[in-house]
């Protein structure tokens, strides 16, 4: 049986530790992430002699273009050192919100990033696999080049579903728009569902959030979405749901890719909790490890680990 060697970027150190602690069949690899002047990468695989004939797993996090180039440089070299297989674990696909062109001049950077990842060379045991959680666009897997890599879309929504059993009173789920309901509604088919939507005021540019479908009265509600950068969409939905009689409102978002310090807008001390003003819980996963580490421990934020779902996907 081939050795399972696990490499990782610095941002994914905690996720790597969790994987190797829970599953002894993985052996940590070691990469020195140095750089030359001008911030160009000067990376070095320390235990490169172990790569040959090993199944390689790589925890990736593309926080910025520099990190992307640094990590893809390593990924593109593993075939040369005769890795048997390569699986890239990229929980958050950072350009997923820019997945289409609506007018001339726009650049679909999601497709560009997919094409660049498609250039990772195949290993002796087959094409590289790329594991992605809850991509913002369902068309994202089709942006990868055919017959070069194998994109695999996974979902963290089972974590949200598990949490619903602990909700007080009658639990219900709410979606910020019809698109989110289309993607995730079937996962919560046995729960009451509420769909919000944005409508224009008097045909102008200003929009307000309204409840399009469902009744939140007296229910403990969990807003479901794949991605947030500002939290504003979830917050606008929370206000509308509370105004319509919801008992409490929480949120589950797979990717908490918060911009700078906007997450602080939703924080409060435990003794300050007010159902009319606050989320009971705002749950994210560790798919964006830097942001997850920052918000962890601040009410109402909770961070759930993707490790068990990643391990299950790998074993399958």
N, C-alpha and C positions, 0 to 999 in steps of 0.2 A: 504494500500500500504506500502511495506517495506521501511524503511529508507535507503537512499543511503549515505554510509559513505566512505569517501575518505582518504586513508592513502598514505604516500609517503616517499621516502628516502630523505635525505637532498639535494642531487643534483637536485631533481625534485621539489623543493619548488616553483620556479617561474611558472612552468607548473601547479602545483596544484592551485596556486593563480589565474591563468588565468581561470582554469576550474570552480572554485567556484564563481569567479566574474561574469562570463558569464552565469552560470547555477545555479540558487539558490537552485535547488533540492538536490545538493550535500552538505553534511556537512563535514568539515575537521575533520579528526581524529588526534590524537596526540601520537606520539611514541618518547620516549627518547632513543636516540642512544648512550648509554654509552658503555664503554668497561672495561674489567678487565685488569690487567697487562698481557703483552704478546699480546695485541690487540684482544683477544677473545671477542666477543660481550656480552654486558650486557644490552640488550634492554628491554624496558618496555612500554606496551600499557596503556596509562594514562586513557583513557575513555573506558576501556575494557567492562564495563557494557553495553555499547551501541552496541557492536558487535552482541549480541544475536538477531537473526531473522532479521539482517540487510543485505542489499546487499553491499558487500565490493568491493571497487575499489582501486587498489594499483599501484601507479606510481613507476616503478622500473628502476634502471640504474646500470648495472653491470660494473663499471669502472675498477675493479680489483677483483681478487679472494676473497679478504677480504670482499668487499662490497657484493659480491654474497652470501657468507655464512651468513652474517649479515641479509640480506633481506629475503633469503629463510627460515631462522630460524623463522622469523615472519610469513611468508606466510604459513608455515607448522603447525602453531599453531592456526590459525583462526578457523579451524573446531572445535577445542576443546572448544572454547568460543562460539560455536553454531551460527556462521555466516550462513545466509541463502544461499548466493551465493558468489563466489569470481571471480573477473576479474582482471587479472594482465596485466598492460599496460607496455610492454617492447619494446619501439620503436626500439631500436638497439640491435640486437642479436650479441654479441661481437666476438664469435668464428666462425661466419658463413663462413669465407673464408677457414677454415680448415674442409671441409665437406666430403672429400673422401680420400681414401688411394690409392696412385699410385704405391707405392713400399713397400715391407716388412720393417717394422720398424716405419712407419709413424703412427701417432695417430689422428684419426678423432675426434677432440675435440668438434666439433659442435654436433656430435651425443652424446658424453658424457654429454654435458651441457643439451641437450634435455632430456636425460634420467633422469638427476638429477631433472629437473623441473617437469618431469612426476611423481615424488614421492610426490608432493604436495597433501595432502589428499582432497578428495571430501567433499563438504558441503552438508547440508540437501537438498538444492534446486538443486543439480546437480554437474557435474564435473567443475573444475576450467577452465576458459577460459584464453588464453594467446594471447594478441594482439601484433603482430610484423609487422613493416613496412619494405617493400622492402628487404626481406632476400636475401642475396647474392646468395644462391642456391635455386632453385625451389623445390628441394627434401627435404628441411629442415622440412616442416611440417610432413613428413613421418618418421622422426627420433624420434618423440615423441612416447611414449608407447601407444598402443591402449587401449581405454576404461579407461584412467586415467585422461587425460587433453584434452582440445579442443584447438589446435593451430589455430589461425586465421591470415592469411597473408593479410596485407593491403598495399596500395601504396600511396606515396606522389606525384606521377607524375602529378596528376591534378593541383598541385600548379605550376609545371613547365609549364604545358600547358596554364594555365591562364596568365602567364607572357609573353608568346610569342606574345600576341595581342598588346603589347606595344613596340615591337621591331621596330627599324627604318628599312626602305627599305624592301626587301623580306626576311621573316623569314624562317629559315630551321633548322633542328635538325641533330646532328651528334652523332654517337655512337662510342666509342673507340674500339669496337670489335663486331664480329657477335653475341656473346652471349648477349650483352646488347641490340642489335637490336631485337633479338628474344624475350627477356623479355618485352621490352617497345615499340617496333616499332608500334604495333597496336594502341597504345594510341595517336600516332602522325601521323596516317595514311593519314591525309589530308594536311600534310606539306611535302615539299621536304626533303628527307633523304639522309644522307651521312654516309657511313660506313668506318671506319678506320681499320687497321690491322697491326700487327707486322710481318715482314718477316726477315728471316735470310740472312745475307750477305755472299754470296759465300759458303753457306752450313756450316758456322762456328757458334759460339755461340752468336756473336753480332747480335742484331736485330735493325731494324729501323721501324718507323711508316710510313705507306703509306696510301693513299686513295684507298680503294678497290672498292668503288661504290659511285656515285653521283658527283655533280659539285658544289663547294662552291663559284664560282666566283660572286662577287658583293652582296653576301647575308650576312645578320646578323644571325650568327649561334649560336645555343645553344647546347653545348655538354651535353649529358645525361648519367648518370651512377648512380649506387646505393651507392657506397662506395669509399671513398678515405682516405688514411693514409698519403701519401706524396704529393699528387697532381701531381706527375710526369707523370702519364698516360694522364691526362687532358692537362698538359702543352705540352707534345710531340704532342698531337693531335692539339692543338692550333697553334703551329709553322707550322705544315704541312698545316693546313687550310689557314693560313695567306699567306703562300708561294704560295698557289694555287689560291689566289685572293679573299679570304673572306673579306668582308667589315669590320666586327667586329666579335669577338668570345667571348662568355660568357659560363659559365658552371653551370649546376644544378646537385648537388649530394645530395642524401637524407641524407647520414650519413657522416658528416665531422669529422671523427675520426682521426684527425691529430696527428702525432707523434711529441711530444715536440713542438719545435718552427719552424717546417718546413713551416707553413703557412706564416711566415714572408717573405719567398722567393718570394711571389706573391704580396706583398703590394707595394703601391706607393701613393704619395700625389695626390689629384685630378688634380692639375695643371700639373702633370708630365705624365698624361695618353698619351700613344702612341699606336695606333692600332697595330703596328708591334711587340710591346714588351709585351703588357699587356692584361689580361682579362678585358673586359668592366665591367662585373659582375661575381662574383663567389658566387653562391647561395647555401646555405645548409639549413637544417632544425635544429630544436632544439632537435633532437633525441639523440644527444650526448651533454648534457647540459653544461658540464664543458668546452669543446672545443668551443661550440657555443658562450658562454659568453665571452670567451677570444678574439675571432676574431671579434665579433660584433663591428661595428663602424670603422673598418679599411678597407679602400678601397683596393681591389674590393669586399670585402665580404659583403654579405647580409644574414640575418638569418630569415627564415619563420617559423611560429608556426604551429605545428601539431594539436593544440587543437580542431579546428573545425572538422577535419577529425576523431579525436578520439571520439568526442562527437557523430558524425553521426554514427560511428561504434557501439558505445554503445547503441544508440537508436534503431538501427536495430536489 
